[in-house]
């Protein structure tokens, strides 16, 4: 019986901590990190200021670092789950799946990205060295995927780093405009996105062994 009560207390503690982090991210994103005090945050939640320091002894700095790291880790995890699904699909379908997965992941964490885009003090506080490795791992996965497609003859040998950076830039431009609420993203319209993806794939396939076999 005591063990069950302890388990429930632990669950309640995790729920309280999560509610605190979610409310903090919303307020930081809306009002600014520097402009949102511990007292304002706890008043918004209807809890005592001491609760924040109970979960985050380092105060607001530890809170924002934990928010960024945990959200970013969750986002990378969401993307990593797609890895096996795209290995054997056609290249254009693979890029569409990647785009949809990245968009879904980013938009589900849009408060985090808006905060990082708008608040220089937050970027100075974030321990980037803790998760830059996760970004590098994602980039390396995509490079390896392109190399594997080239090894099968589906695409030609090329500067794979440049190819990956081109695709990243296109997607990041779109997601940045969407996060900032700006109109005119080239990937926001389905037909236009399909045209751009088809163009990119055609460039990668040009003069590849597979492409040569299909020439009349």
N, C-alpha and C positions, 0 to 999 in steps of 0.2 A: 504493500500500500504506500509506504513511504517513497519507494522507488518511482511509483507512478506520479506522486505529487511532485517529486523532483523533476521528472521528465516534463510535466506540464509547466512547471516554473521556467524550465529552460526554454520551452517553446514560447512562452509569453515574453521572456527576455529577448529572444531573437525577433519576435514580432515587434516589440517596442523599439529595438535597435533599427529594424528595417523601416518602420514608420518614420523614425527620426531622420534617417538618411534620405528617404524619398521626399519628405517635406523640405529638408534642407536643400536638396537639389532643385526643387521647384522654385523656392524662394531665391536661392543664389542665382538661378538662371533668369528669373523675372526681375529681381531688384538689384542684383549685383552682389558679389561675395563680400566686398568691403563694407557695403551699405547694410548688410543683414547681420545684426548682432545676435549673440547667443540668446539674449533675453527676448528679442523679437521672435526668433525661431521657436523658442520654448513656449512663449505666449501664444503663438499661432497654433501650437499643438495642445495647449492647455496643460502643460506639465511644468514642473519646477526646473530651474536652470541646472540644478545639481544632477538631473538625469543625464544631460548631455555629457557632463564630466565623468559620470559613472561609466558610460560606454566608451567615451573618448577622452581619456585623461589629458591628452594634449590639446584639448579644446577645439576651436574652429579649424585650426591648421590640420590636426589629425583627422578631423571629420571630412574635410574636403579631399584630402589625400586618399582616404579610405573609399569615399564615394567614387572618385575617378578610377582607382585601381580595380575595385570590385565590378563596376559597370563595364570597364574596358575588358576585363577578364571574361565577363559574361558574353560580351559582344564577339570576342575572338572565338569563344567556345561555340557560339551559334554558327559562325562561318566555318569552323573546322568540321562541324558535323556534315557539311556539304561535300567534303573532299571526295569521299568514296562514290557519291552519287553522280559526279560529273566526269568520272574517269573515262567512261566508255561511250558517252553521248557525242553526237556530231559537234564540231567546233562552234558553229553559230549557236546551237542550242545550249552548249556549255557556257558561252559568254552571257547569253540571256539569263540562264539560271544563276550565274555569279552576280549579275547586275541586280536581279530581283532579291537575292539573298542579302547582298550588301545594303541595298536600299532598305529592306525590311529591318535589318539589324541596326542601321544608323538611325532610321526614323523612330525605332522603338527606344532609342537612347538619345533622342533629339535634344532634351534638356541639357544633357551632358555636353553635347557638341556646341550648342548655342552658348553655353557657359564658357567653354574653352575658346570659342571664336571671338567672344566679345570682351572677355576679362583678362587683360594682361597680367594682373596680380595673381590670378589663379594659375596661369601657365607657369609663373615663377615658383609657385608653391608645389606643383605636382612633381612627384619623383619619377621623371621620365625614364631614368635608368632601370626602373623596376619592370617596365613593360615594353621597352624598345625591342627587346629580344622577341616578343610575341609578334610584333609587326614584321620584323626581319624573317621570322619563320613563315609567315603568310606569304611574303614576297618570294621567298625561296621555293615554297611549294608551287607557286604559279610558274616560276622559271623552270622548275623540274618538269612540270606538266607540259609546257611548250616544247622542251627538249625531247620528251618522250613522244609527243606527237610528230616531231620532226624525224625521230628515229624510225618511226613506222612509215614515213614517206607522206604523211598527210599534209604537212607543211614543209616549206623549204628551210634549210639551214640559214640562220640569220643572226643578227645581233639581238639575242633574246632579252637582254636587259632593256634595250631600247623599246622592243615590242611590248614588254610588260609595263614599262613606264608610260608609254603612249596610251595604253588601255586604262591604266590607273588615273592618268590625268583627265581623260575623258569622263570617267565615272565620278571622280572627285569634283570636277567642275559642275557637273549636274547636281550632285548631292549638296554642294555648297550653295548653289543658287536656290535649291529647294528649301534648305534649312534657313536661309536668310529671307525666304518669301519673295524672291525675285522671279519675274516671268521669263519665258523664252529659253528654258533649258532644252538642248537638242535631244536629250534622251527621254524627256517627259512625254513625248508623243510616240505612241506605239509604232506607227508606220515609219516615222523618221528614225527611231532607234533601230528597227530591223534593217533599214537601209544602211545606216552607219556600221552596224555589226557586219552585215554582208560585205560591205566595202573593205572593212578591216580584215576579215577572213580571206577575201580574195587576194589581198596584198600578201598575206602570209602564205597562201597556197601557190602563188604564181611561181611557175618553173619547178614545183615540187615533183617528185617521181609519180605520185598518184595523179596529179594534174596532167602531167605529160601523157600518161596512159589513156586519159579520157579525151585527148585532143583528136579531132577527125583526121 
